[in-house]
Amino acid sequence: MLFVGVIAVVLMSQVSATTNCEQFCKHLSSHHLRYENCLWDCGVVDDCKKCEAPRCEDKPDVCNAATEKCRDTDNGRVCDCKDGFEKKDGQCVDIDECATKQDTCDRSKQICENLPGSFKCTYCPDGKVPVNNECIVKTCDHVQCKDNEVCVNIGGPKCQCAAGYYSTENGCKDIDECATKQDNCDRSKQICENLPGSFKCTYCPAGKVPVNNECIVKTCHHVKCGEHQECKETINGPKCECVNGHYYTVNGCKVKTCAHHTCKDNQVCKNTDYGPKCECQQGYYYHENACKASTKCPHVKCRYNEYCYKKTGKCYRKYRH
């Protein structure tokens, strides 16, 4: 027995002395290298070195330099996708930041241009605006005007004050057409009401007239009567009537004649510019609202505008009554 044990120790010493420690490693993939199941063909483990995974620096071109970057791990080197790329079907492909809205462009002023692994923000040239990530000709459809403004195309879209407004440092302000007399109201019949950007003409109600753009109670002071007419205040408001000695027709007030008038006893009718006039007949005088017979005047002949005074028998200038 002792002899057999001695022979075994001698044999193992010889193997250790004559055989190198060889490592057998498994190659898992082209981009993910991992060494495992290391075997030592020797009798004493301490005589063998540990199995070490390969590093990125050992083989710099192991990854696709355009889309990948190498990363060291405990199990070996790994090829990761670079920023701006993503893994699809085992390959690193470009991410379209513009299409996926992962960009940081101001889409109200810029368009996004996709680049390999990145993107670029570009301002549109003058006269164009970004729409659906394209620079197109700028029109009023792409302009947001301020309050009380409208867009017009004058060598390109432009905001200006709308009709009925005027420009100030603080924006477009309403024009008071009524106060500035820019309205077209008939001020003899209507009042003007200012509206935002416009105005409205309104007739005064019955019995009122417009004065200083206000409806006030109508009086004879506000009425202009026609020829041979005078204004009289009534419970229904001012009214134009024919003056004394005239009568009303569809064509206005006409002068009355003796044909339209009847005088009292002992009176005769005479036509004047103011209408018919009754006078006492020759030989009569006017007294107590009647024509009385004169004892001295029957033989006195006065002119047409004179009368004979019964007490003296003299002619005197007539007076209106």
C-alpha positions in Angstrom: 0.0 0.0 0.0 2.7 2.5 0.9 4.4 1.8 -2.4 1.3 2.5 -4.4 0.8 6.0 -2.7 4.4 7.0 -3.4 4.0 6.2 -7.1 0.8 8.4 -7.3 2.5 11.4 -5.7 5.5 11.1 -8.1 3.2 10.9 -11.1 1.2 14.0 -10.2 4.4 16.0 -9.6 5.6 15.0 -13.0 2.4 16.1 -14.7 2.5 19.5 -12.8 6.1 20.0 -13.8 5.7 19.2 -17.5 2.2 20.4 -18.4 1.1 24.2 -18.9 -2.2 25.4 -17.4 -4.5 25.7 -20.4 -7.9 27.5 -20.3 -10.8 26.5 -22.5 -13.3 29.3 -23.0 -16.7 29.5 -24.8 -17.3 32.2 -27.5 -20.9 33.2 -27.1 -21.5 35.9 -29.8 -19.8 38.3 -32.2 -20.7 41.4 -30.1 -21.1 40.0 -26.7 -18.0 38.1 -25.7 -18.0 36.0 -22.5 -15.5 33.5 -21.2 -16.9 30.7 -19.0 -16.3 27.1 -17.9 -12.6 27.6 -17.7 -10.8 24.2 -17.3 -7.4 23.6 -15.9 -5.5 20.6 -17.2 -3.3 20.4 -14.2 -3.4 18.6 -10.9 -2.9 21.6 -8.7 -5.4 24.5 -9.2 -3.2 27.1 -7.5 -0.7 26.6 -10.4 -3.3 28.1 -12.9 -4.2 31.7 -13.5 -7.9 32.8 -13.3 -9.8 33.2 -16.5 -10.2 37.0 -17.4 -12.8 38.5 -19.7 -11.6 40.5 -22.8 -11.7 44.3 -22.5 -12.8 47.0 -25.0 -9.3 48.2 -25.3 -8.1 44.8 -26.4 -10.1 45.1 -29.6 -11.4 48.7 -30.3 -13.1 47.8 -33.5 -15.3 45.1 -32.1 -18.4 47.5 -32.3 -19.9 49.4 -35.2 -18.2 52.8 -34.7 -21.0 54.6 -36.6 -23.9 53.4 -34.4 -22.4 51.6 -31.4 -20.1 52.2 -28.4 -18.2 49.5 -26.5 -18.8 49.0 -22.7 -16.9 46.8 -20.3 -18.8 44.5 -18.0 -17.8 41.7 -15.5 -18.7 39.2 -18.2 -17.0 40.9 -21.0 -17.4 43.7 -23.4 -20.8 44.8 -24.7 -21.8 46.9 -27.7 -24.5 49.5 -26.8 -26.4 51.8 -29.2 -25.0 55.4 -29.3 -27.2 58.3 -28.3 -29.8 59.0 -31.0 -29.9 55.3 -32.0 -32.1 52.4 -30.8 -31.9 48.6 -31.0 -34.2 47.0 -33.6 -33.8 43.4 -34.8 -30.3 43.3 -33.2 -29.1 46.4 -35.1 -28.7 50.0 -33.9 -30.9 52.2 -36.1 -31.3 56.0 -36.1 -34.1 57.6 -34.0 -36.0 60.2 -36.0 -36.4 62.9 -33.3 -38.3 65.1 -35.6 -41.0 62.6 -36.5 -41.3 61.3 -32.9 -41.3 64.8 -31.5 -38.3 64.2 -29.3 -36.6 67.3 -30.5 -36.4 70.7 -28.8 -37.2 72.9 -31.7 -39.6 75.9 -31.4 -42.2 74.6 -33.9 -43.8 78.1 -34.1 -40.6 79.5 -35.7 -38.4 76.6 -36.6 -38.5 73.3 -38.5 -36.7 70.1 -37.4 -34.2 68.4 -39.6 -33.3 64.8 -38.7 -29.6 63.9 -38.6 -27.8 60.5 -37.9 -28.1 60.1 -34.2 -29.3 63.7 -33.7 -31.4 66.6 -35.2 -31.1 70.3 -36.2 -33.5 73.2 -35.6 -33.6 75.7 -38.5 -35.5 79.0 -38.7 -37.7 79.6 -41.8 -36.6 82.4 -44.1 -38.4 85.7 -44.2 -41.9 85.5 -45.6 -42.3 81.8 -44.6 -43.6 80.0 -41.6 -43.2 76.4 -40.3 -46.3 74.2 -41.0 -46.1 70.4 -40.5 -42.3 70.8 -40.2 -42.1 72.6 -43.6 -41.5 76.2 -44.4 -44.4 77.5 -46.5 -45.4 81.0 -47.7 -46.8 83.1 -44.8 -50.5 84.3 -45.2 -53.1 85.8 -42.9 -54.1 82.2 -42.0 -50.8 82.0 -40.1 -51.1 85.4 -38.3 -52.7 85.9 -34.9 -53.6 89.6 -34.7 -54.4 91.4 -31.4 -57.8 92.6 -30.2 -59.6 94.9 -32.6 -57.1 94.2 -35.4 -57.6 92.5 -38.7 -55.0 90.9 -41.1 -54.5 92.3 -44.6 -52.2 91.1 -47.3 -50.1 94.1 -48.3 -46.8 92.8 -49.5 -47.4 89.9 -47.1 -49.7 89.5 -44.1 -50.0 92.5 -41.8 -52.2 93.4 -38.8 -53.9 96.7 -38.7 -56.8 98.3 -36.8 -60.2 97.1 -37.8 -62.8 99.5 -39.2 -64.1 101.8 -36.5 -60.9 101.7 -34.5 -57.7 103.9 -34.5 -54.1 103.0 -33.5 -52.6 104.1 -30.2 -49.5 103.1 -28.2 -51.8 100.8 -26.2 -53.4 99.1 -29.1 -56.5 99.8 -31.3 -59.1 101.9 -29.6 -62.8 102.4 -30.6 -63.7 105.5 -32.6 -66.7 107.3 -31.1 -68.4 108.2 -34.4 -71.2 110.0 -32.5 -68.9 112.4 -30.6 -66.7 113.0 -33.6 -69.7 113.5 -36.0 -68.5 110.7 -38.2 -71.9 109.1 -38.2 -74.6 109.5 -40.9 -77.6 109.8 -38.6 -80.3 112.4 -39.4 -79.8 114.5 -36.2 -83.2 116.3 -36.8 -85.0 113.0 -36.2 -82.5 110.6 -34.7 -79.8 110.2 -32.0 -76.5 108.5 -32.5 -75.5 105.6 -30.2 -71.9 104.6 -30.2 -71.0 100.9 -30.5 -67.7 99.0 -30.5 -66.3 99.7 -33.9 -69.5 101.2 -35.2 -72.6 103.2 -34.3 -76.4 103.1 -34.4 -79.0 105.6 -35.5 -82.2 105.6 -33.4 -85.4 107.6 -33.8 -86.8 109.4 -30.8 -90.1 108.1 -29.4 -93.3 110.1 -30.1 -93.5 113.4 -28.3 -89.7 113.8 -28.1 -87.0 115.3 -30.3 -83.2 114.9 -30.5 -81.3 117.8 -28.9 -77.5 117.4 -28.4 -77.9 113.7 -29.2 -80.6 113.2 -26.5 -84.3 112.7 -26.8 -86.1 115.5 -24.9 -89.8 116.5 -24.7 -90.9 118.2 -27.8 -92.2 121.9 -27.5 -93.1 124.7 -30.0 -89.5 125.7 -29.5 -88.4 122.7 -31.5 -91.1 123.0 -34.2 -90.9 124.9 -37.5 -94.3 125.6 -38.9 -95.1 126.3 -42.5 -96.2 129.5 -44.2 -99.2 131.2 -42.6 -98.9 128.8 -39.6 -98.2 129.3 -35.9 -97.4 126.7 -33.2 -99.7 126.1 -30.3 -99.0 123.9 -27.3 -101.6 121.2 -26.8 -102.0 118.2 -24.4 -100.7 116.0 -27.2 -97.7 118.2 -27.8 -97.0 121.2 -30.1 -99.2 121.7 -33.1 -99.0 123.9 -36.1 -102.3 125.7 -37.0 -103.3 128.2 -39.6 -103.0 131.8 -38.4 -106.1 134.0 -38.2 -107.6 134.7 -41.6 -106.4 131.5 -43.2 -107.7 128.1 -43.7 -106.0 124.7 -44.0 -105.7 122.8 -47.3 -103.6 119.9 -48.4 -101.2 122.4 -49.9 -100.9 124.4 -46.8 -102.7 127.3 -45.2 -104.5 129.7 -47.6 -105.8 133.2 -47.1 -109.6 133.2 -46.4 -111.8 135.4 -48.7 -115.2 136.9 -48.1 -116.5 133.9 -49.9 -115.5 131.8 -46.9 -116.8 134.3 -44.3 -120.1 135.7 -43.1 -120.3 139.0 -41.3 -122.9 140.2 -38.7 -125.8 142.5 -39.3 -125.0 145.9 -40.7 -121.5 144.7 -41.7 -119.7 144.3 -45.0 -116.8 141.9 -45.8 -113.6 143.1 -47.3 -110.7 140.9 -48.5 -107.3 141.8 -47.0 -103.8 140.1 -47.0 -104.7 138.6 -43.6 -108.1 137.3 -44.7 -111.6 138.6 -44.9 -112.6 141.5 -42.6 -116.0 142.7 -41.5 -116.6 146.4 -41.2 -119.6 148.5 -40.4 -121.6 149.7 -43.3 -121.6 153.3 -44.3 -123.6 155.2 -41.7 -122.9 152.8 -38.9 -120.3 152.8 -36.2 -118.9 149.9 -34.1 -120.1 149.9 -30.5 -120.4 147.1 -28.0 -119.5 144.4 -30.5 -122.1 145.5 -33.0 -122.6 148.1 -35.7 -124.9 150.9 -34.6 -126.7 153.5 -36.8 -125.1 156.9 -36.9 -127.2 160.1 -36.9 -124.4 162.3 -38.2 -122.6 160.1 -40.5 -125.1 159.0 -43.1 -124.1 161.8 -45.4 -120.3 161.6 -44.6 -118.2 159.6 -47.0 -114.9 158.4 -45.6 -112.0 156.6 -47.3 -111.9 152.8 -47.3 -109.5 152.7 -44.3 -111.5 155.3 -42.3 -114.8 155.4 -40.5 -117.2 158.1 -39.5 -117.5 158.8 -35.8 -121.2 159.3 -35.0 -120.8 161.9 -32.4 -118.7 164.2 -34.5 -119.4 163.1 -38.0 -115.7 163.0 -38.7 -113.6 160.3 -40.4 -111.0 158.5 -38.3 -108.5 155.9 -39.3 -109.8 152.4 -38.7 -108.3 150.0 -36.2 -108.3 146.2 -36.3 -110.7 144.4 -34.0 
